[in-house]
Amino acid sequence: MQALVVPTATLHTLSDLEWQERPMPVLKPDEVLIKTQSVGLNPVDYKVVTGDHPTWTYPHTLGLDVAGIIEAVGANVQNYRPGQRVCGHGNLTQNGCFAEYVSFPADALADIPTTVSFETAAASLCAGLTAYQALYRKANLNAVQTVLIHAGAGGVGSMAIQLAKQAGKTVYTTVSKGKQAFVAALHPDAQIDYRTEDVDHQLQTLTHHQGVDLIVNTIGHPEADLPRLAYNGQLVCVLDTPAFPTNQAVTISNLDLGGAHRSGNPAQIADLGQMAFELLALVANGKVDPLISDVLRRDDLVTGLKRIQADQVVGKLVVNFD
């Protein structure tokens, strides 16, 4: 089968990636074999290329978000059968899904609703599940009225805005002026141009000096968000977390979506599939949209990653294999 690989441990740029003929995956008892139909492209897909990965074997196949058709099931798999349409977010320490076939833990999969395309399912996973986990696993929404979502034009930010609005929250977002028209279609209650406006001042005005109940930080530098929180506020960090402040009644959470695979905790691995199931139900019902901006051919996959790396993409890129 053809797969997009990092050929050796010494190569660390997107231009080094190669399509190679690779062996078919060997199924473990709890896995299924998926014939890839569509894959979603994410910033992490190019970022991992630049790093060192002692657990990888080379050539290493890239890719985390897959949607496809089950070809075969392992001996212990009871809830899936060949022919089913499924999708899932994978484990970056293992060979990935930028390949014609991929093996995948059955518990971490979700059925694709009949009204949802392979492209839409693949586009909904990494960013969508990160946003979903931030709001519905990490945060206590019962105590939240106002939400600040950083980088509202990004994959996580745009999904988080939709999910927070769907939950009935007042949503503020930081976004540069050039991307505000894109974000306006998601109906946030306020957009703050972080390049030209004082974010702290704007939030104090919007919240009548009470602060924000929940902040979803996808950009780093989380210390800047601590003074922006309301009393008993919550900060969910996709990147770094700050040192816990001793003088504030706040909750700080770190989010590592794919870490569920590496945890070895069966309940957490299964929750990846459960969250995907719940998220795709919202997508199927028109409640949220992964906002696909372009669907590429397989031969253009590396070009798509380079576009993401160059910050030339608003919305999601998807690649079709068939």
Residue, then its C-alpha position, 0 to 999 in steps of 0.5 A: m500500500q502507498a503511505l506518506v512517510v518520514p523516511t529516516a530519523t534524520l529528516h525533519t522537513l515537509s520537503d523530506l516526506e515521501w510516498q512509499e510502498r509499505p506493508m499492510p498493517v497487521l491487525k491486533p486482536d482489538e483493532v480494525l483495518i480501515k480502507t482510508q477514504s478521507v483524512g483531515l490535515n492539522p498543524v500537529d501533522y507538520k509539527v511532529v515532522t520537525g521533532d525527535h521521536p524515539t518511539w517511532t520506527y522508520p519509515h514512519t507514516l504520518g496522519l492522525d484523523v481518518a475516515g473510511i470503511i472497515e475492511a477487517v476486524g481483529a479477533n476480539v472486536q465485537n461491535y464493528r464489522p466489515g463495510q461500516r463507515v467509521c472515523g477516529h483520531g489516532n496515536l501520534t506515537q504509532n504509524g498514522c493514517f496518511a496511507e491507503y489502509v490503517s489499523f485502528p483501536a476499535d474502542a476509539l472509533a465512531d460510526i459516521p452518520t449516514t448523512v455525514s460525508f467521509e470528508t466532513a467526518a475527517a475534518s471534525l476530529c482533531a480540532g473538533l474533539t479538542a474543542y469538545q473535550a475542552l468544553y464538555r470534559k474539562a470545563n464545568l459548564n454549569a457555572v459558566q455564562t461567559v467564555l473567551i476562546h482564543a484564535g477564533a479563526g483556527g480549527v479548535g477556536s472555530m469549533a469551540i465557538q460553535l459548541a459554546k454558542q450551542a450550549g447557550k453561552t456568551v462567547y468572546t474571541t480573539v481574532s485578527k481583523g483579516k479573519q473577522a469576516f470568517v469568524a462573524a459567520l459563527h456569531p460570537d458575541a464579540q471579536i477582539d482584534y488582539r493586534t490592535e486592541d487591548v484585550d484586557h481592557q475589552l474584556q473588562t468592558l464586556t464583563h463589567h469588570q467581573g472577568v470571564d467564567l471560562i477561557v479556552n487557550t490555544i495559543g500559549h502564554p496562559e499567564a496572561d489569561l489569569p487576570r482575565l478570569a472571573y472569581n471561580g473562573q476556569l482556564v483550559c489550556v491546549l498548550d502550556t499551563p501556568a503555575f497555579p496562582t495561590n491568590q486566585a480561586v480558579t481552576i486550571s486544566n491541561l488538555d492532551l487529546g491524543g494522550a488518551h491513547r498513550s495513557g493505556n487507560p481503556a476508559q479514556i481511549a473509549d472516550l475518544g470514540q464516544m466524544a467523536f460519536e457525540l460530536l458527529a451527531l451535532v454535525a449531522n443535525g446541523k448544529v456545528d460545522p467543521l468549516i472545510s475550506d478545501v478538499l485536496r487530492r492525495d498527491d497534494l497532501v504535502t502541499g496542504l501541510k505546507r499551506i497550514q505551516a505558512d498560515q495560509v489556511v482558514g478553516k479545515l483542509v481535507v484530503n480524499f484518497d479515492 
